Every structure is written in structure tokens, then in C-alpha cells.
Amino acid sequence: MHNDLREILLSEAELRDGVRRLGERISADYAGRCITLVGVLKGSVFFLTDLAREIKTDVRMDFTMVSSYSGERSTGVVRMLLDLKESIEGSDVIIVEDIVDSGLTMEYLLQNLKTRRPRSLEVCTLLDKPSRRRSQVAIKYSGFSIPDKFVVGYGLDFNGLYRNLPYIGVLKQEVIEGNKSCR
Ligand code: IMP
């Protein structure tokens, strides 16, 4: 385990099983259709690439980047930093997110993408922190429900760090307070 972590919340094997289960459900629900997976950069990248390989129907991928976070806590203001490359009009779209926390990011994304008239629009999140919800967004596919702890790894970061950990763990409080970064 990385020295900056207090505990491992989800091991590599648990993540693999969770992603496989989500892939099976999505494959069954969208059999014979083509799915547009919209990955929310940067946190969803590891999850998205693993999930896409577990989906048995046709898939295309596009990406968006939104910003609402600085450090450990949300500012509550969501901005789109990078827009999709392709049109999603008439498409079956699944937004792929690393974690839904307050739900404000997802609420913003759902509202934004809905105006582009996709055929269907659903949410797939690896992690869900329901205790901190401020906006009740409908999540069709959720990998794991987790307690209100700040987690890193498998795409999730703190100041840009720890995304490359193959598991998900809880950061030590002293690392958060020390505001560790790459520089
Ligand atoms: P929300 O708008 O509060 O739902 O926040 C969603 C975004 O906040 C996610 O896409 C993550 O980038 C970030 N986030 C929320 N909780 C955590 C966490 O525990 N670790 C790392 N990032 C988090």
C-alpha cells in the first residue's frame, strides 16, 4: 500500500469484479445498439477504458472535462473546460464518471447533454458517495457505494496525484492537511 494512504477501500480484484458486473449489465441492456460512452476527464479514464473492454456491444468514446474541485472540497461551481468532439443527437449515451459526490457535476452534465437531444442518456459511476448528495441525480449504473471519505486511486486524485494507484484507498489526514502536490 502507498505510504500516504490510511487504508485500502477497494482492492484491484474488487474493482475488476465491479467493472465486470457493470459491463455485463450494460451489455445486456444495450444489446444490438451502439453506445456512446462520454468519459469525464480526468478521473474516469482508468474506469472508462476497463469498462469499455467489458462491454460486448458496439461502443464509441468521447470526452468532456468539467471543473468544480480544487483540492479536497467542491466549490459548487461547475464549468465545462472541454466539450465533446462529436454530436450525440439521436445517440444512446452513457456518461462515465469516477465518483458522484454532491451530484452537482452530474446534474450540470445531464442538463447540458440533454439539450443535444440524445436518444437516451444514462449515468454510470464507479463510486457513489450518497451521504454527501446535494442534487438528486438518477444513477442507473453504480459500481460501489462508499462512505464519506476522501478516496484516491484508479483515476481519482488529490492535487493531481495518486491516479495511477491500481486500487482505491483513503488518504491520511496529514497528507490532506499538508496539501501534497507534484511540485
Ligand atoms: P460532485 O460534483 O460533488 O459530485 O463531484 C464530482 C467530482 O468530484 C468527481 O468527478 C471527482 O473528480 C471529485 N471527487 C469527489 N469526491 C472525491 C474523492 O473522494 N476523491 C477524489 N475526487 C473526488
Residues whose N, C-alpha, C, O or C-beta is under 5 A from the ligand:
A	BS01	IMP	G43 Y69 S74 I99 V100 D101 S102 G103 L104 T105 M106 K149 F150 V151 V152 L156 D157
